């Protein structure tokens, strides 16, 4: 399926179809491909997605490709690119990033445990102007921590139903705790 998606995406122009294929692609990439297989195909997928970002005729299509790109990035070059984008040192062709995008980038970097990821999270928190987004971000930070003890304490705190009042926040935090890159520990 991933190979079929790789061949079809450059030929597809309908935004909804592109978005659907990318959603299926990212799901297959994380659920059905082993870590060793991801290592083999990761750079090809990243390169394809970045090329499609650069060649997109509409901003919305470029944004959909960028969203997929940041979901699948694993190579040192790709992770470094995400960090440069988050820091404002590199731009995404055709995409104007907004607060939510920078939050997502900081979270993606933390899940990948880049050097200084806790510092990135602290800096990102200071950048968040929207109070609701800041509260949601604050809730997820322990799930993103590079410290296993902090993540464990957070997970155990969810046993108390009062800590699960905002279900979307809990689901996001659980997705960080159980990200495939953290699967061995999460199990």
N, C-alpha and C positions, 0 to 999 in steps of 0.2 A: 504494500500500500504506500509506504513512504517513497519508494522509487516511482510509482505511478504519480504521486503528488508532485514529486520533483520535476517530472516530465511535463505535467499538465499545467502547473502554476504559471510558467512563462507565457503560455498560450491563452490563459483565461483572462477575460476582461471584465466580466460581471462581478461587481464588488461583493455581492452577497455570496456568490459561488466561491470567490477567493477566500472570503472570511470562513465559510464552511470547511473548505479544504484545509485551510490553516489550522482550524480548531481540531479537525480529525488528525492532521499531521502531528500537532503538538501532543495530542493524547496518545497516539500510537508511539511516538518517540519516547515518552516517559513510561508508558504502561507495558508495551510489548517488545521493547528493544532492551537487550541486556546492556549493562554498563560497558562491556567490551565492544559491543556492536556500536553503541553511541560514540565511543572514542573513534571508531573507524569512519562513521558517516557524519559525525558532528560538524567537521569543518566544511563539508560539501553543503550541508543544510544551511549553515550560517552564511556561507558565500552566496548561495541562491537567494536567501531572504534579503541580504543586504543589497544584492544587485537589483532585486525587484523593488526595494524601497527607492533606490536611486532612479529607476526607470518608470516608476509609477506616474501615470498621467494626472491623477487626482490626489489631493492631500489625504482624503479619507482612506484611499487604498494604501498609500504609503504608511499611514498610521496603523492600519491593520497588519501590514507586513512587519512594522517595527514592534508591535505588540508580540507577535509570534517570535520575532528575533530574540527579544529579551527573555522570552520563556524558555528557549532552547539553548541559548549560548552556554558553551562549556569550554571552548578552547581558551588558552591563555590570551590570545589576541582578542577574541570576542569579549571576554570578561574585562580586559583592559580597556577596550573600546567603550563598554557600558560605563565604566568608571569615568572615563574622559567625558562622556556625554553628561553624566550626572554632575561632574564638576564644572561643566560649561566650557570645556576645552575643545570639544568637538560637537558638531551639530548633526542632526539627522536630516538628510536631504528631503525637502518637501514637507517636513513635519515641524510644526510649532509646538514645542512641549509646554505643558501646563503643570500646575501643582501636582495633580494626580499622577502624571507621568514621572515626575521626579521622586514622588513617594514610592511608586512601583519600582523604579530603578534602584533606589536605596534598599528596598526589600529584596530585590533580586540579587544585589551584591552581598547582602547579609546572608542569604540562604547559601550562596556560593562561598561564604566565609573568606572573602577577600581580606587581605591584611588591613587592619584598622576598621573592620566593618562596624564595630560598636561605636566608633567615632563618627563614621558616616551616618549612622542612625541618629546620633545626638545632633549632628549638624543639620540633618534633614528635618528633625523635629523643630529646630529653631527657624527653619524656613517656612513652615506650614502656617499660613495665615487663617485658613478656615478652621474655626473652633471644633466643628463636628469631625472634620478629617483629622485634626490633631488628637482628639479623644480616641478615635478609632486607631490611629497610629500608635498612641501610647499603650493601648490595650495589647497590640500585637508585638510590641518591642521585646517582651520577655521570650516570646516564641521564636524570635529571630536572633536572640543572643548567641554569641559564640561560646558562652559558658554553659556547659551541659547541666550544671546544677541549677542555674536560673531557669532553663527550659523545663527541667523536671519539676521544680517548685510550681512553675506556672501551670503545667499539665495537671498536677495534683490539686491545684486550686480550683480547677473546673469541676471537681467532685461536688463542690458547694454550688447549688443551683443559683444562688444570688450572683455568682460570677459568670453565669451564662445568660444573663438577661438580654443582651444584645446578640441575638443569634448570628447575624451576618459577621459580626466581629469575631465570634468564636469560630465560625467556619473558616474565616481567613487565617486566624491564628493556627488552627489545626492543620490547614494546608501547608503552613510553614514548618510546623513540627514534623509533619509526615511527608515532606517533599522527598522525592526519590533520591536526592543527593544525601538525605539523612536517613534513608530507609533502614539501614542496618541498626543504627542506634534506636530509631523509633520502634522497631520490632521488639 
